[in-house]
Amino acid sequence: MRFALAALLLLAAAAMSPASAQMQHDPYRWCADYAGFRGLGATNCWFMTLEQCRAAVSGVGGYCTPNPFYTGPDERPRPKRQ
């Protein structure tokens, strides 16, 4: 009974969190698809730039692909020169 009550309170707290109330965009634009045994490699979608992704797969095998869940802007605005 206590476990069920604790689980219910935890779910209620998670539902009221700001992250669930407002849609957050995924800032990580690139995924690293690592080559694995019989095509069973891992995927890591925590790269903001293509260069970061390429550095991660360099030497270990794999390739970089666009993150299918990326919801941010198409390109970052370039800073204005003063």
N, C-alpha and C positions, 0 to 999 in steps of 0.2 A: 504494500500500500504506500509506504513512504517513497519507494522507488518510482512508482507511477506519479505521485504528486510532484516529486523532484523533476521528473522528465517533463511533466506538463508545465511547470514553472519555467524550465529552461526553454522550451519551445515558445512560450508566450513572450519571454524576454527577447529571444531571437527575432520574433515577428515584429516587435516594436523597435528594433534597432534602426538607426538612420540609413544603414546600407540597404535594408529591404524596402524602406519607404521611398527611396529615390534611386532610380536606375543609375548604376555606375558604369562608365565606359571602360573598356579594356585597353590600357595604354600600350600593351605589348603587341607590336605589329608583326613580328616574325617568329616562326617556329623552326626548331631544329629537329629534323627527322633523322635519327641515327640508324645506320645500317645495322641489322642484327641477324642472328641465326635464322635462316629460312624466312627472312622478311619480318621477323618479330622484333623489330627494333623499338626503341623508346622515342617519345616525342616530348620536346620541351618548348613551351610557348612563352618564355619569359625574356624575350629580347626586344628592345626598343628600336635598335638599328640593325640593318642588314650586316654591317661590319661586326657587331657583337656576335651575331648568329654564326657568321662564317668563321670567326675565331674559335667558337666553341666546337664546331665540327672538324676543324683543321687537325689532321693527324689521327683522328679516331674514326673517321668515315661518317658519311651522312651528307645531307644537303639541307638547304634552307627553303622554306615555303612561307607564303603569307599566312598569317593567323586567320582562320576562318571565322573566329569570334571577335575580331577586332572591330570596334565600333567608334573609334576616334576619328579625327580629321584625316583627310587623304594625305596631306603633307603638313609638316610643321612650318609655320611662318618664319621666314628668315628675318633676323634682327636688322633694323635699319641702321645704316652707317651714319655717323654724326660728323 
